[in-house]
Amino acid sequence: MDMIPYGRQDLSEEDIQAVVEILRADYITQGPAVPAFEESVAGYCGARHSVATNSATSALHLSCLALDVGPGDIVWTSPITFVASANCALYCGASIDFVDIDPLSCNMSTTRLEEKLEAAARTGKLPKVVIPVHLAGQSCDMAKIHELGRIYGFRIIEDASHAIGGKYRNEPVGNCRYSDITIFSFHPVKIVTTGEGGMALTNDPDLARALRLRRSHGITSDREEMSPRPCDEIWNYQQIDLGFNYRMTDIAAALGTSQMKRLEEFVARRNEIARFYDGALRNLPIVTQWLHPDCHSSHHLYLIRPKLQEIGKTHREIYQALHAEGILVNLHYIPVYLQPYFEKMGFSRGHCPEAERYYGEVLSIPMYYGLTRDQQEQVVAALQKVIGR
Ligand SMILES: *Cc1c(COP(=O)(O)O)cnc(C)c1O
């Protein structure tokens, strides 16, 4: 049987040739391919600065450090995300909390955010940083979150791991109009891939410098940043802070630059598939993600929420029946605070009721560039069989 995954990369012959060229070049890392990739993404998004990393997770960590997140600080994110959106705060010794989702868009609810901020202002426990996550490729209500940031004094990191190529109010996600930093992931299931890889974008030159410094051990070779020394030194660099090796290789960056040329085509195809599903699934007892007219989703995922009572099957039964049909649906995501590691920190059921309801129903059906019309029809037929009336 033909197994259809929920997502996968698409590599063209040109993408492969771009990597082969680097393998034959002088530099396979720390050469010109990384800055070229950084420029291509920043240029596309309309951000002033971009810092490529070896994953979105390291870009999130660097972003928290650049915003001076440390022990005693509080960071808030959405419970419906990959664990990395929360772990980045913990790496810095800060504490993490979660703002419940909006049941329609499935993104962080700005109503819940505002209520939680009002309460936190009374107890003196306001967050230093809020990390909205653009679930499935749809931007959060960034104008509102930005306005709340000004009122309550928090900084904003957009976790746009799903959302490169998406738009908010007719502008590309990643331009940082409403945030301090935006991060992207280039993992193979995401829209554009470099194998492993990530990027942080910002319009603030000081943040860009802080991101770059800690991406590479806290080492600088900029004379202005170095301490003066008593005699002439042979060493042309100094470590001036504690950093990491979070660099992207030129091999990965060459693939990224080549993939960026196909971004619009990737997102157009994903939207085409989404329109097909919208039409074909219209009469099934499911709820799909509501898309705000301010947003153009890049459709990293296509989320469905089967109406379990009406169907008379459990979430697990539907998941297993679809797998038996060769449709490898997935679940994005379990509320992060229900992970055992977070439960040990004191989180428990009931913390974000909408997120928990969502988790009890949601499935991601296959959505990727190379998904053929035949396969899309196979997905629809399986859904009709498993949850149709
Ligand atoms: C994939 C993902 C990440 C982590 O990306 P990596 O590049 O694998 O580190 C972070 N946040 C979200 C929302 C993601 O989907």
The ligand as a Gaussian input file, in Angstrom:
#p B3LYP/6-31G(d) Opt

LIG

0 1
 C       10.102000      22.733000      14.032000
 C        9.786000      23.728000      15.077000
 C       10.767000      24.253000      15.934000
 C       12.158000      23.736000      15.983000
 O       12.771000      23.723000      14.775000
 P       14.200000      23.005000      14.585000
 O       14.733000      23.648000      13.352000
 O       13.903000      21.551000      14.411000
 O       15.023000      23.283000      15.787000
 C       10.395000      25.255000      16.814000
 N        9.143000      25.707000      16.868000
 C        8.176000      25.200000      16.076000
 C        6.801000      25.771000      16.168000
 C        8.460000      24.190000      15.165000
 O        7.490000      23.680000      14.416000

